[in-house]
């Protein structure tokens, strides 16, 4: 299956609690950290929720 690399580019400080939990579920706990996850509709929905805090790295 295809994978996606996600990088947290902005701080979670000041973000609502549900967005912080979404970042935790993605495995992003610090700035500029990159995680690689399997591509799925659920994952894309999580990325969409915090799209202002993360970028998808190619």
Residue pairs with C-beta under 8 A, 6 or more apart in sequence:
1 38
1 39
2 38
2 39
3 36
3 37
3 38
3 39
4 36
4 37
4 38
4 39
4 43
4 47
4 56
5 34
5 35
5 36
5 56
5 57
5 58
6 26
6 28
6 34
6 35
6 36
6 37
6 47
6 54
6 55
6 56
6 57
7 32
7 33
7 34
7 54
7 55
7 56
7 57
8 23
8 28
8 30
8 31
8 32
8 33
8 53
8 54
9 31
9 32
9 53
9 54
9 55
10 31
10 52
10 53
10 54
11 31
11 53
12 19
12 20
12 23
12 53
15 23
15 50
15 53
18 49
19 49
19 50
19 53
22 46
22 49
22 50
23 29
23 50
23 53
23 54
25 46
26 35
26 37
26 43
26 46
26 47
26 50
26 54
27 35
27 37
28 35
28 54
34 57
37 43
47 54
47 56
